[in-house]
């Protein structure tokens, strides 16, 4: 059988050029899948492999994976990568007795905390099952009224990439146009005197709702939100539109008015309660 490559196959099938196929990763992946399958079958058909065990020559159920031929080995950029590492590092150095997290990513940020045995309480509107000695869970809805026994109780709280969703109904929470304002008020009320809140959310020069995914909040609006809830910025960093982390050395230098001209960045705050 003559050798077949992607360029000749796309030409024979009257498909777009290879470069255009690569822009459609599913179609490109399917062609690669077929070609690789044929190569594997030819390899197994050789008499040299007839005595080999099942994992070499026997086929089971097909499970096509078509989107990883062009993907990188991993991603070391973007909102979640940078925020999870940066905030976990802050907490590692601060070493609170107990840390409360509400709504952050478990397989990223929370996993980082567990790597240094941080005693952590998970608060969420949805039940979370977790088998780890350093984790406990409390049902908590930032969009509603909190249990009064929890108010002013926590010296260290995080809420990463979560408040922008609250009030949009995406996670079963009640629809509320000011849901993110209610959430921030509740976060502030949970903090003890001089407690620390680690907060992140999408930001850009123009505040907006991108329904029902999230909100984007400008730094100018952020400043007003913090003032209303007696929160003071102590540290600020952001992930820019290119996915890179930018540390702002002085809070006084924050571009409150123009949000660094970002369209969809990630604001990462260390806030203290007055």
C-alpha positions in Angstrom: 0.0 0.0 0.0 1.5 3.4 -0.9 2.5 5.8 1.9 -0.2 8.3 2.7 0.3 11.6 4.5 -2.1 14.3 5.6 -1.5 16.6 2.6 -2.1 13.9 0.0 -5.2 12.6 1.8 -6.7 16.0 2.1 -6.0 16.5 -1.6 -7.5 13.2 -2.6 -10.7 13.8 -0.5 -10.9 17.4 -1.9 -10.5 18.8 1.6 -9.0 22.2 2.5 -5.2 22.5 2.8 -3.4 21.1 5.8 -3.0 24.6 7.4 -6.8 25.2 7.1 -7.5 21.7 8.5 -5.4 22.5 11.5 -7.7 25.5 12.2 -10.5 23.0 12.5 -9.0 20.8 15.1 -11.8 18.2 15.2 -11.5 17.5 11.5 -7.8 17.5 11.6 -7.9 15.2 14.6 -10.2 12.8 12.8 -7.9 12.5 9.8 -4.9 11.9 12.0 -6.9 9.3 13.9 -7.7 7.3 10.7 -4.2 7.5 9.4 -2.7 6.4 12.8 -5.2 3.6 13.1 -4.2 2.2 9.7 -0.5 2.4 10.6 -1.2 0.6 13.9 -3.2 -2.2 12.1 -0.4 -2.7 9.6 2.1 -2.9 12.4 0.1 -5.5 14.3 -0.5 -7.6 11.2 3.2 -8.4 10.9 4.0 -11.9 11.9 6.6 -10.7 14.4 3.9 -9.7 16.8 1.7 -12.8 16.7 3.1 -14.2 19.9 2.9 -10.9 21.9 0.3 -10.4 24.7 -3.1 -8.8 24.3 -2.1 -5.2 25.0 0.1 -5.3 21.8 -2.3 -6.9 19.3 -5.9 -7.1 20.6 -8.5 -4.3 20.0 -11.3 -3.4 22.4 -13.9 -0.7 22.2 -12.8 2.4 20.3 -12.5 5.6 22.2 -11.5 8.4 19.8 -9.6 11.4 21.2 -9.4 13.9 18.4 -8.4 17.2 20.0 -4.9 16.6 21.4 -2.7 16.2 18.3 -2.1 20.0 18.2 -2.4 20.8 21.9 0.6 21.7 24.1 1.8 19.4 26.8 0.3 21.8 29.4 -0.7 25.4 30.1 1.3 27.7 32.3 -0.7 30.8 31.7 -4.2 32.2 32.1 -6.5 33.2 34.9 -6.7 30.0 37.0 -3.0 28.9 36.7 -1.7 32.3 38.0 -4.3 33.1 40.6 -4.2 29.6 42.1 -0.5 29.6 42.5 -0.2 33.2 43.7 -2.9 33.1 46.3 -1.8 29.7 47.6 1.7 31.2 48.0 0.2 34.1 50.0 -1.6 31.7 52.3 1.5 29.5 52.7 3.5 32.5 54.0 0.6 33.8 56.2 -0.1 30.4 57.7 -3.6 31.0 59.1 -4.8 28.4 61.7 -7.9 27.9 59.6 -8.6 29.1 56.1 -12.2 29.4 54.6 -12.6 29.1 50.9 -15.8 29.7 49.1 -16.3 28.6 45.5 -12.7 28.3 44.3 -11.4 25.5 42.1 -10.9 22.3 44.1 -8.5 20.6 41.6 -6.3 23.7 41.4 -6.3 26.2 44.3 -7.5 23.8 47.0 -5.1 21.1 45.9 -2.3 23.7 46.3 -3.4 24.4 49.9 -3.5 20.7 50.7 0.1 20.3 49.5 1.3 22.1 52.6 -1.4 20.7 55.0 -3.4 23.9 55.3 -6.5 23.3 57.5 -9.2 24.4 55.1 -13.0 24.8 55.3 -14.9 24.6 52.0 -18.0 26.7 51.8 -20.3 26.2 48.8 -23.9 26.3 47.7 -23.5 22.8 46.4 -22.4 19.8 48.5 -18.8 18.8 48.2 -17.4 15.4 49.0 -13.8 15.3 50.0 -11.8 12.6 51.8 -8.9 14.5 53.3 -8.0 15.1 57.0 -7.3 18.8 56.3 -10.7 19.5 54.7 -14.1 20.1 56.2 -17.3 21.5 54.5 -20.0 23.9 55.4 -23.0 24.7 53.2 -23.0 28.4 52.5 -24.8 30.6 50.0 -23.1 34.0 49.4 -26.2 35.2 47.6 -28.4 34.9 50.8 -28.5 35.5 54.5 -25.7 33.8 56.4 -25.8 32.0 59.7 -25.1 34.7 62.3 -22.8 32.4 64.2 -20.4 32.6 61.2 -20.1 36.4 61.1 -16.7 37.8 62.0 -15.3 34.3 62.6 -12.6 33.8 59.9 -9.2 35.5 59.8 -8.4 34.2 56.3 -10.9 33.8 53.4 -10.6 33.2 49.7 -13.1 33.4 46.9 -11.4 33.0 43.5 -13.2 33.5 40.2 -16.6 33.0 41.8 -18.4 36.2 42.8 -18.8 37.1 39.1 -21.2 34.2 38.7 -23.4 34.9 41.7 -26.9 36.1 40.8 -26.8 34.8 37.2 -28.5 31.5 38.1 -25.7 29.4 36.5 -25.1 27.3 39.5 -28.7 27.1 40.9 -28.3 30.3 42.8 -31.2 32.8 42.8 -31.2 35.3 39.9 -30.2 38.7 41.4 -28.8 41.6 39.4 -26.8 42.7 42.4 -25.8 39.2 43.4 -22.0 40.0 43.3 -22.6 43.0 45.6 -24.5 40.8 48.1 -21.7 38.2 47.9 -18.9 40.7 48.6 -20.9 42.1 51.6 -21.3 38.6 52.9 -17.5 37.9 52.5 -16.7 41.0 54.4 -19.1 40.1 57.2 -17.5 36.7 57.5 -14.0 38.3 58.1 -12.8 38.9 61.6 -11.4 42.3 62.5 -8.3 42.9 60.4 -8.9 39.6 58.6 -7.6 39.0 55.0 -9.7 38.3 51.9 -8.1 36.9 48.8 -10.4 37.7 45.9 -10.3 37.4 42.2 -12.7 37.9 39.3 -12.7 39.0 35.6 -12.0 42.7 35.0 -11.8 45.1 32.1 -12.1 48.7 31.2 -15.9 48.2 30.7 -18.0 46.6 33.4 -20.6 44.2 31.9 -22.6 41.1 32.2 -21.7 38.3 29.7 -24.9 36.2 30.4 -25.0 33.7 31.8 -21.2 32.9 32.1 -20.0 35.8 34.3 -19.7 39.5 34.9 -16.6 41.6 34.1 -16.0 44.3 36.7 -13.8 47.4 36.0 -11.3 48.5 38.6 -13.1 51.8 39.0 -16.3 49.9 40.0 -14.1 47.5 42.2 -12.8 50.5 44.2 -16.4 51.6 45.0 -17.4 48.0 45.9 -14.5 47.7 48.4 -15.3 51.1 49.9 -18.9 50.1 50.6 -17.7 47.0 52.4 -14.9 48.5 54.4 -12.3 46.5 52.5 -8.8 48.0 51.8 -6.5 46.8 49.0 -3.1 45.7 50.4 -1.8 43.9 47.3 -2.9 43.7 43.7 -1.8 41.6 40.7 -3.6 40.8 37.5 -3.6 38.4 34.6 -3.6 40.4 31.3 -5.4 39.7 28.1 -2.4 37.7 26.9 -2.7 35.3 29.9 0.4 36.6 31.7 0.7 37.6 35.3 1.5 41.2 36.2 2.4 42.2 39.7 1.7 45.8 40.7 4.3 46.8 43.2 2.3 49.6 44.9 -1.4 49.8 45.5 -1.1 53.6 44.9 0.0 52.8 41.3 -3.2 50.8 40.4 -4.8 52.0 37.2 -8.2 52.4 38.8 -9.7 54.6 36.0 -8.6 52.7 32.9 -8.2 49.1 34.1 -4.9 48.8 32.2 -7.1 48.9 29.0 -7.8 45.2 29.5 -10.8 43.5 27.9 -10.9 40.3 29.9 -8.2 40.1 32.5 -8.3 38.6 36.0 -8.0 40.9 39.0 -6.3 39.3 42.0 -6.6 41.1 45.3 -5.3 40.8 48.9 -7.9 42.8 50.9 -8.0 43.7 54.6 -11.0 44.5 56.6 -10.9 47.9 58.3 
